[in-house]
Amino acid sequence: MKDDSTLSASDTTVWGRRRFLNTAALAGLTMGAAACTEKESGAAPATAPAAAPDAAHAGANATHLKPGELDTYYGLWSGGHTGDMRVLGLPSGRELLRIPCFVPDALVGWGITNESKAIMGTKPNGALRYTVGDTHHTHASYKDGNYDGRYAWINDKINSRIARIRLDYFICDKITQLPNVQGFHGIFPDKRDPVDPAINYTTRVFCGGEFGIPLPNSGLEDAGTYRSLFSCVDAETMEVRWQVLIDGNCDLVATSYDGKLAASNQYNTEMGARYEDMMSAERDACIFFNIARIEAAVKAGKFKTFGSSKVPVVDGTQATNQDPTTALTAYVSVPKNPHGVNASPDQKYFICAGKLSPTATVIELAKVLEWFDGKVEKLDDAIVAEVEIGLGPLHTAFDGRGNAYTTLFLDSQIVKWNVDAAIKFHAGDKAAKYVVDRLDVQYQPGHINGSQSETIAADGKYLAVGCKFSKDRFLPVGPLHAENEQIIDMSGEKMVLLADHPVRGEPHDFIIFKRDLVKPKQVYSLDDFPNAVKDPKDSGVVRNGKKVTVKMTSQAPAFSLREFKVKAGDEVTLILTNLDKIEDLTHGFAIPNHDVNFIVNPGETASVTFTAGDPGVYWCYCTHFCHALHLEMRTRMIVEA
């Protein structure tokens, strides 16, 4: 074996790849897993051209809507390092909106207005607590097993924050930081309340802690005390209800349709602090949380707290949860460094994708519940299938017809496989052909989701696939390439690539739902804002020492104050209400040299607080086109010495 120091550049590349495959237990599987399952299933080879759409398919023209034609689905996408949520129309793939959450946004004044600062959180000096974010996963609230159009949630992995989006106005209205957690990654709401069966809608949101940290994290370095926490957030108040101390790190999160179980796949049950330690074991786990028992333990006072946090933490570690009749958690063994857990729309299974194993594991939820009741002796009995599907399986979507669609990162493919056939194959029926189809994509695919995929109304029409690289797919724009998001028709037996779109890096997960599940409001009510200036006659300037309040309205094409006067060094709070009642008639307000720019939508009120600068005249102008006299829509701030 060559020493690394003697390798040439090309040798190093080859040896690095080979060592990775060996370490990840993937050597020799490239032909074995892909070719073997191709042969078993009779599916077309990966190199075969994609089949032309048949009559059952939506067809390539589905993504090219006619002028004025509306999309049939909404998509909610993570924005990645922009710290926001993207709203897309499907099947066109057109981006309709960006909803700022964790990072300032100059277009709407997020992080500039007092209202948005109150949501984002500030330091004692009034500055934003954080100005960076990393959004990964987004999911929406449920009722009766389907989306109900109330809320969506999205995570910030960097600073362990969760944001709630109101889907009536498509705005962020609350942000909560999880205590004692780093690397908050997976997120999923419950689909009904498990304690009260009459409550058939989301009351909780579950959050996985990915990075193990010392608890309490006081600066003492002791790898033996590193732990992760699984958190439950109240869907309405956005307060953290409880946390569970666990072995291993959390990755993705899934919830059962009956509200009884939440789960997270775990890729570091070794609790390693270095990557080679994190993948030393051949099997990791999918951890299940018995929600009713956890809440009963909290109510009974069987918890502790860490640091300054008052959030109750119950013990969900494996060593203290061996008795199934009292256990709060259950660790189901799955291979190896799994990278996703997803709930099938038939309400029966959770599926874990192996990542460093070419397998997908199908876990039957009824048997997990039977283990908690002491009716099943071994948790392994809950595994009803563990089958090879290809190299680097990551995430899984569903079509509602019994088929699963999993991204294969290393094979650069989407594999379509039948869950019932996989269960039969696992049970010994080696004639069962569980792989149905394969589709090459460009390039390494990561997240995947289908229209209504993880609901009881999964309709099997469209898949969206996020590819982590684009290489030569789009025009080069320097070292940082656009990433690639693709839309696939999955309505027929064969998958058909319909379109791909460049996207700024680095987005992650997404959901797709029918447009009639959301009823957006396009004009605010003045009564929603306690400080609204409802009549232009109420405009004016009020001074209280060095603090000045300026009240103003906007109505195209004029602001209610032609000018207003303040003094240099004044702390100025400007309150602006848009009195226009026509949809999309939005006004902006910018003040030169004062770092102020924000918008007010029809019927909305917003405010900013700033310090008046040097003496002079400052033209304040409308920044959103609103009228033929838009350029003339101005007022003057006169700063006196």
Helices and strands as residue ranges (DSSP letters): G 4-6, H 9-23, H 29-41, G 60-63, E 73-78, E 84-90, E 94-100, H 114-120, E 135-143, E 146-156, E 161-166, E 171-177, E 182-189, E 204-211, E 213-214, G 223-225, E 226-234, E 240-246, E 253-255, E 261-266, H 275-278, E 283-290, H 291-299, E 313-315, G 318-320, E 329-335, E 341-343, E 349-353, E 359-364, H 365-372, G 379-382, E 383-388, E 393-398, E 403-408, E 413-418, H 419-426, E 435-440, E 445-450, E 462-467, E 483-489, E 496-503, E 510-514, G 515-517, G 526-528, G 536-538, E 540-544, E 547-555, E 558-559, E 563-567, E 571-578, E 587-591, E 596-600, E 605-611, E 616-621, G 630-632, E 634-640
